[in-house]
Amino acid sequence: MHFNRRDKDDQFLLNLYKRLLYPRMVEEKMLKLLRQGRIGKWFSGIGQEAIAVGSTLAMQSDEYILPMHRNLGVFTSRDIPLKKLMAQWQGKFSGFTKGRDRSFHFGTQDFKIIGMISHLGPQMALADGIALADVLAQKQKATLVYTGEGATSEGDFHEAVNVAAVWNLPVIFLIENNGYGLSTPKSEQFRCKHLVDKAIGYGIEGVQIDGNNILEVYDTINQLANEIRKDPRPILLECLTFRMRGHEEASGTKYVPQELFDEWEKKDPLSNYESYLIEQGILTTDVITDIKIQIKRDIEFEVETAFDEPEPEANAFREEADMYFPYAQKVIEPSQSSTEKRYLDAITDGLDLAMQKYPNLVLMGQDIADYGGAFKITDGFTAKYGKGRVRNTPICESAIVGAGLGLSINGYKAVVEMQFADFVTVGFNQIVNNLAKTHYRWGEKADVVVRMPTGAGTGAGPFHSQSNEAWFTKTPGLKVVYPAFPEDAKGLLLAAIEDPNPVLYFEHKYLYRSLTTAVPDGYYTTEIGKAVTLKTGSKFAIITYGLGVHWALDYLNNNPESEATLIDLRTLQPWDKETVRTAVKATGRILILHEDTLTNGFGAEISAWIGENCFQYLDAPVLRCASLDTAIPMNKALEDEFLAKARLAETIEKLLKY
């Protein structure tokens, strides 16, 4: 192995050695603890330390790094105390996740490290958002994100690299190519000879280096980071290396030919660098011994101190509260003046006012810039706010949701438009596993709103008409709003953008141009989590939201003798239990109406809650009126039969017969 010190002095080279040695010795301690049964799991990076250490030291201390689970050297090179890391690995309360997650599945703003989730690829999109925030703020910064060779097969890899290429984002995508994804060799992962060749397809620069040569790693990343700080653009960097242990210790290494171990043992990054420093007269065996004694003493103290900490006490109230970033909404009352607006125009008005109030708000979505979006909601926004803040995106929902989270991590707000709510499936993982869980896991907000043009009634068929709100109402950490009127569409949108928590904002496409009402002028917010009672009657109550509100109004206006209470939930997570309780007490008969399919629709949750908490007030079973348990057909006659409205009258009649 050839080392080129260039202009580095002896002290720098010696410090590099200590930085490289420390995570190796920590790992050796962890393997002993594993054999002793004192820890339960370990992902070893032995043989790969030069990448983590060299790359981290090449980055500026206030630049974000997004590592994987085999990058202990990133954390130690950022000087995170081992006691804190050990507490994290052991699930202690003083760890970064309060015992809620393991390994390196956490982030820390103090050290500018954003950890992975188990799905491997999604953190690459977060790097895009972090870098975008730096570009918009005109900061000359680079972002470094790691991935393994196996994760380059994931769609998240393609989406994140492509977005960075299209947007010229200063991100170094570092591939640790150690030859295996768990036990699957690279020959079964991809056909390209070198992973760095993938850069060609994105039109970006690709660099391949020896990942076991710490000086080559440091110098390369130092040079690339300096370049992209001044000239923002992404780089694909392939670091060739090898892991000398299993994917994790329980998996073993029987699938790896012995000759590979023999070959790579000769390329060990620590022993080779140590030999080089001895040759240069910078190290001696006595100095090495002294350094190791001191490191071993430090490790023993930090590890045992963490072990001595008590186990966290379970506290259900704290656990539930920590699903969300602490936030108490201060409702801004609407003005007395108003203007007639369509549902669609109210959303446009809300977005416009939010863009004015929050200079750090970024809108992202397919065709939303000059074209104005599929429904023209952002028409004219680029002329007013520029393409930096109103961003057309490639067709890659996962990367854009992830970029929204990255923006939030780096001080921005994001509104992501799904062109249709149906398309959210492609970004589902980012929403339910990244946005929803980030605060619970490591205390960071996820200041992202996902706009969801939803619903049927336009003959758009199975892939443009679904009501999929129930996919998200059961996911802790998300808030879900669903306005039925233009006034609430504006107020709830502004409230959602104010809220530092992730909000799914459902907007019904059928109402866009078919519903016009008076909308208060100026900036105001509607309370998230508060239902509204639209009609009051004593015979029964209809609980609904979205287009169901208008179906119910049509029925009640045409049947004034019904004497029903009508509740528009407006928010589905959290939902207004007290308003529902009041309606149950007052009427004794409840019908829950929604556009979604019957089985496992959100109405099932409301019905169950009423049965458990208000049974004594009921004079009849809670009935649900919902759409058929089928996909949504395109033909109008078939669609009309599918929708819950077709069964509303008969369901009410059934309820009143009790």
Backbone hydrogen bonds, N-H to C=O, Kabsch-Sander energy under -0.5 kcal/mol:
donor,donor_aa,acceptor,acceptor_aa,energy
3,F,1,M,-0.5
5,R,3,F,-0.5
8,K,5,R,-2.2
13,L,9,D,-2.0
14,L,10,D,-2.5
15,N,11,Q,-2.4
16,L,12,F,-2.2
17,Y,13,L,-1.6
18,K,14,L,-2.2
19,R,15,N,-2.4
20,L,16,L,-1.8
21,L,17,Y,-2.8
22,Y,18,K,-2.2
24,R,20,L,-0.9
25,M,21,L,-2.4
26,V,22,Y,-2.3
27,E,23,P,-2.4
28,E,24,R,-2.3
29,K,25,M,-1.8
30,M,26,V,-2.3
31,L,27,E,-2.5
32,K,28,E,-1.5
33,L,29,K,-2.4
34,L,30,M,-2.3
35,R,31,L,-2.1
36,Q,32,K,-1.9
37,G,34,L,-1.1
38,R,33,L,-2.5
39,I,33,L,-1.0
44,S,42,W,-0.7
48,Q,45,G,-2.8
51,I,48,Q,-1.2
52,A,48,Q,-1.0
53,V,49,E,-2.7
54,G,50,A,-2.1
55,S,51,I,-2.2
56,T,52,A,-1.8
57,L,53,V,-2.2
58,A,54,G,-1.1
59,M,55,S,-0.9
59,M,56,T,-0.8
63,E,60,Q,-2.0
65,I,112,K,-2.0
66,L,144,L,-2.7
71,N,68,M,-0.9
74,V,71,N,-1.8
75,F,71,N,-0.9
76,T,72,L,-2.3
77,S,73,G,-1.9
78,R,74,V,-0.9
79,D,76,T,-1.5
80,I,75,F,-2.1
84,K,81,P,-0.5
85,L,81,P,-1.9
86,M,82,L,-3.4
87,A,83,K,-2.2
88,Q,84,K,-1.7
89,W,85,L,-2.6
90,Q,86,M,-2.0
91,G,88,Q,-1.2
92,K,87,A,-3.0
93,F,310,P,-0.5
95,G,92,K,-1.4
98,K,95,G,-0.8
99,G,92,K,-0.5
100,R,97,T,-1.7
105,H,102,R,-2.1
106,F,104,F,-1.8
108,T,113,I,-3.1
112,K,108,T,-0.6
113,I,108,T,-2.0
114,I,65,I,-2.4
115,G,106,F,-1.5
115,G,113,I,-0.6
116,M,104,F,-0.6
120,L,117,I,-1.8
121,G,119,H,-2.7
124,M,121,G,-2.0
125,A,122,P,-1.0
126,L,122,P,-1.0
127,A,123,Q,-1.6
128,D,124,M,-1.1
129,G,125,A,-1.8
130,I,126,L,-2.6
131,A,127,A,-2.5
132,L,128,D,-2.6
133,A,129,G,-2.2
134,D,130,I,-1.6
135,V,131,A,-2.3
136,L,132,L,-2.8
137,A,133,A,-2.1
138,Q,135,V,-1.3
139,K,134,D,-3.0
141,K,139,K,-1.6
143,T,170,P,-2.0
144,L,64,Y,-2.1
145,V,172,I,-2.6
146,Y,66,L,-2.9
147,T,174,L,-2.1
149,E,176,E,-1.2
152,T,148,G,-0.7
152,T,149,E,-0.7
153,S,150,G,-1.7
154,E,151,A,-1.6
157,F,154,E,-0.6
158,H,154,E,-1.4
159,E,155,G,-2.9
160,A,156,D,-2.4
161,V,157,F,-2.4
162,N,158,H,-2.5
163,V,159,E,-2.6
164,A,160,A,-2.3
165,A,161,V,-2.2
166,V,162,N,-2.7
167,W,163,V,-2.5
168,N,164,A,-0.6
168,N,165,A,-0.7
169,L,164,A,-2.2
171,V,169,L,-2.2
172,I,143,T,-2.9
173,F,171,V,-0.7
173,F,235,I,-3.0
174,L,145,V,-3.1
174,L,172,I,-0.9
175,I,173,F,-0.6
175,I,237,L,-3.2
176,E,147,T,-3.0
176,E,174,L,-0.6
177,N,175,I,-1.1
177,N,239,C,-2.1
178,N,176,E,-1.2
181,G,184,T,-2.6
182,L,180,Y,-0.7
183,S,181,G,-0.7
184,T,181,G,-2.5
186,K,179,G,-1.7
188,E,185,P,-1.9
189,Q,186,K,-1.4
190,F,186,K,-2.0
197,D,194,H,-1.2
198,K,195,L,-2.1
199,A,196,V,-1.7
200,I,197,D,-1.3
201,G,197,D,-0.5
201,G,198,K,-0.7
202,Y,198,K,-0.6
202,Y,199,A,-1.0
203,G,199,A,-0.6
203,G,200,I,-1.2
204,I,199,A,-2.0
205,E,234,P,-0.7
207,V,236,L,-2.7
209,I,238,E,-2.6
211,G,209,I,-0.9
211,G,240,L,-1.6
213,N,210,D,-1.5
214,I,212,N,-0.9
217,V,213,N,-2.5
218,Y,214,I,-2.6
219,D,215,L,-2.6
220,T,216,E,-2.2
221,I,217,V,-2.3
222,N,218,Y,-2.5
223,Q,219,D,-2.3
224,L,220,T,-2.8
225,A,221,I,-2.8
226,N,222,N,-1.9
227,E,223,Q,-2.0
228,I,224,L,-2.5
229,R,225,A,-1.6
230,K,226,N,-1.0
231,D,227,E,-2.5
235,I,171,V,-2.4
236,L,205,E,-2.5
237,L,173,F,-2.9
237,L,235,I,-0.6
238,E,207,V,-3.1
238,E,236,L,-0.5
239,C,175,I,-3.1
239,C,237,L,-0.6
240,L,209,I,-2.4
240,L,238,E,-0.6
241,T,177,N,-2.4
243,R,178,N,-0.6
244,M,46,I,-2.2
244,M,242,F,-0.5
249,E,42,W,-1.8
251,S,248,E,-1.9
252,G,248,E,-0.6
252,G,249,E,-0.8
256,V,253,T,-1.9
260,L,257,P,-1.1
261,F,257,P,-1.1
262,D,258,Q,-2.4
263,E,259,E,-2.3
264,W,260,L,-2.7
265,E,261,F,-2.2
266,K,262,D,-0.9
267,K,264,W,-1.0
268,D,265,E,-1.2
272,N,268,D,-2.0
273,Y,269,P,-1.2
274,E,270,L,-2.7
275,S,271,S,-2.3
276,Y,272,N,-2.0
277,L,273,Y,-2.4
278,I,274,E,-2.0
279,E,275,S,-2.3
280,Q,276,Y,-2.0
281,G,278,I,-1.2
282,I,277,L,-2.4
283,L,277,L,-1.3
288,I,284,T,-2.6
289,T,285,T,-2.3
290,D,286,D,-2.4
291,I,287,V,-2.7
292,K,288,I,-2.5
293,I,289,T,-2.3
294,Q,290,D,-2.2
295,I,291,I,-2.5
296,K,292,K,-2.8
297,R,293,I,-2.2
298,D,294,Q,-2.4
299,I,295,I,-2.8
300,E,296,K,-2.5
301,F,297,R,-2.0
302,E,298,D,-2.5
303,V,299,I,-2.9
304,E,300,E,-2.3
305,T,301,F,-2.1
306,A,302,E,-1.8
307,F,303,V,-2.3
308,D,304,E,-1.9
309,E,306,A,-1.2
319,E,315,N,-2.4
320,E,316,A,-2.4
321,A,317,F,-2.3
322,D,318,R,-2.2
323,M,320,E,-1.2
324,Y,321,A,-1.3
329,Q,327,Y,-0.6
331,V,329,Q,-0.7
333,E,331,V,-0.7
335,S,521,D,-0.8
339,T,519,V,-2.3
341,K,517,T,-3.0
343,Y,511,L,-0.6
343,Y,515,L,-2.0
344,L,512,Y,-2.2
346,A,342,R,-2.2
347,I,343,Y,-1.5
348,T,344,L,-2.0
349,D,345,D,-2.7
350,G,346,A,-2.2
351,L,347,I,-2.6
352,D,348,T,-2.5
353,L,349,D,-2.4
354,A,350,G,-2.2
355,M,351,L,-2.4
356,Q,352,D,-1.5
357,K,353,L,-2.2
358,Y,354,A,-2.7
361,L,358,Y,-2.0
362,V,413,K,-2.1
363,L,389,R,-3.5
364,M,415,V,-2.6
365,G,391,R,-1.9
366,Q,417,E,-0.6
368,I,365,G,-1.1
372,G,369,A,-1.0
373,G,367,D,-3.0
376,K,373,G,-1.3
378,T,372,G,-1.9
379,D,372,G,-0.6
379,D,376,K,-0.9
381,F,378,T,-2.1
384,K,380,G,-1.0
385,Y,381,F,-3.3
386,G,381,F,-0.5
386,G,382,T,-2.0
389,R,386,G,-0.7
390,V,386,G,-1.4
391,R,363,L,-3.0
391,R,389,R,-0.6
392,N,390,V,-0.6
393,T,365,G,-1.1
396,C,394,P,-1.9
400,I,396,C,-1.9
401,V,397,E,-2.3
402,G,398,S,-2.4
403,A,399,A,-2.6
404,G,400,I,-2.0
405,L,401,V,-1.8
406,G,402,G,-2.3
407,L,403,A,-2.7
408,S,404,G,-2.1
409,I,405,L,-2.5
410,N,406,G,-1.6
411,G,408,S,-1.6
412,Y,407,L,-2.8
413,K,360,N,-2.4
414,A,447,D,-1.7
415,V,362,V,-2.4
416,V,449,V,-3.2
417,E,364,M,-2.9
417,E,415,V,-0.5
418,M,416,V,-0.6
418,M,451,R,-2.5
419,Q,417,E,-0.5
421,A,453,P,-3.2
423,F,420,F,-1.6
424,V,421,A,-1.7
425,T,422,D,-1.2
426,V,423,F,-1.5
427,G,424,V,-1.3
428,F,425,T,-1.1
431,I,427,G,-1.5
432,V,428,F,-2.7
433,N,429,N,-2.4
434,N,429,N,-0.7
434,N,430,Q,-0.8
435,L,430,Q,-3.0
436,A,431,I,-2.2
438,T,434,N,-1.5
441,R,437,K,-2.5
442,W,438,T,-2.5
443,G,439,H,-2.5
444,E,438,T,-0.8
446,A,500,P,-1.0
448,V,446,A,-2.2
449,V,414,A,-2.5
450,V,503,V,-2.7
451,R,416,V,-3.0
451,R,449,V,-0.6
452,M,505,Y,-3.2
454,T,452,M,-0.5
454,T,507,E,-2.7
455,G,466,Q,-1.6
461,G,633,P,-0.5
464,H,461,G,-1.2
468,N,466,Q,-0.7
471,W,468,N,-1.3
472,F,469,E,-1.6
473,T,469,E,-1.7
474,K,470,A,-0.7
475,T,472,F,-1.7
478,L,475,T,-1.5
479,K,502,P,-2.0
480,V,573,Q,-2.0
481,V,504,L,-2.6
482,Y,570,R,-3.6
489,A,485,F,-2.6
490,K,486,P,-2.0
491,G,487,E,-2.2
492,L,488,D,-3.2
493,L,489,A,-1.2
494,L,490,K,-2.2
495,A,491,G,-1.9
496,A,492,L,-2.5
497,I,493,L,-2.2
498,E,494,L,-2.0
499,D,495,A,-1.9
503,V,448,V,-2.1
504,L,479,K,-3.3
505,Y,450,V,-2.8
505,Y,503,V,-0.6
506,F,481,V,-2.7
506,F,504,L,-0.7
507,E,452,M,-2.0
509,K,454,T,-2.4
511,L,508,H,-0.8
512,Y,508,H,-0.7
512,Y,509,K,-0.9
515,L,511,L,-1.4
517,T,341,K,-2.1
519,V,339,T,-2.5
521,D,337,S,-2.2
525,T,332,I,-2.3
526,T,491,G,-1.5
530,K,527,E,-1.2
531,A,529,G,-0.5
532,V,568,D,-2.3
534,L,532,V,-0.7
534,L,566,L,-2.6
535,K,566,L,-1.1
539,K,563,E,-2.3
540,F,563,E,-0.7
541,A,589,R,-2.3
542,I,565,T,-3.0
543,I,541,A,-0.5
543,I,591,L,-2.7
544,T,542,I,-0.5
544,T,567,I,-2.4
546,G,482,Y,-0.8
548,G,545,Y,-1.4
549,V,546,G,-1.5
550,H,546,G,-0.6
550,H,547,L,-0.6
551,W,547,L,-1.8
552,A,548,G,-2.5
553,L,549,V,-2.4
554,D,550,H,-2.3
555,Y,551,W,-2.1
556,L,552,A,-2.8
557,N,553,L,-2.8
558,N,554,D,-1.6
559,N,555,Y,-0.9
562,S,559,N,-2.4
563,E,560,P,-1.0
565,T,540,F,-2.6
566,L,535,K,-2.0
567,I,542,I,-3.0
568,D,532,V,-2.8
568,D,566,L,-0.5
569,L,544,T,-2.8
569,L,567,I,-0.7
571,T,569,L,-2.7
572,L,480,V,-2.5
573,Q,480,V,-1.7
573,Q,574,P,-0.6
577,K,575,W,-1.4
580,V,576,D,-1.4
581,R,577,K,-2.8
582,T,578,E,-2.4
583,A,579,T,-1.8
584,V,580,V,-2.3
585,K,581,R,-2.5
586,A,582,T,-2.1
587,T,583,A,-1.8
588,G,584,V,-2.0
591,L,541,A,-2.8
592,I,623,L,-2.8
593,L,543,I,-2.5
593,L,591,L,-0.6
594,H,625,C,-2.1
598,L,627,S,-1.5
601,G,598,L,-1.7
604,A,601,G,-1.8
605,E,601,G,-0.6
605,E,602,F,-0.8
606,I,602,F,-1.4
607,S,603,G,-2.7
608,A,604,A,-2.4
609,W,605,E,-2.3
610,I,606,I,-2.6
611,G,607,S,-2.4
612,E,608,A,-2.0
613,N,609,W,-2.3
614,C,610,I,-3.0
617,Y,614,C,-1.8
618,L,615,F,-1.5
619,D,588,G,-3.3
620,A,588,G,-0.9
623,L,590,I,-2.2
625,C,592,I,-3.2
626,A,624,R,-0.5
627,S,596,D,-2.3
628,L,642,F,-2.1
630,T,628,L,-2.1
639,E,635,N,-3.2
640,D,636,K,-3.0
641,E,637,A,-1.7
642,F,638,L,-2.0
643,L,639,E,-2.2
646,A,643,L,-1.6
647,R,644,A,-2.2
648,L,645,K,-1.2
651,T,647,R,-1.8
652,I,648,L,-2.3
653,E,649,A,-2.3
654,K,650,E,-2.1
655,L,651,T,-2.2
656,L,652,I,-2.4
657,K,653,E,-0.9
657,K,654,K,-0.6
658,Y,655,L,-1.2
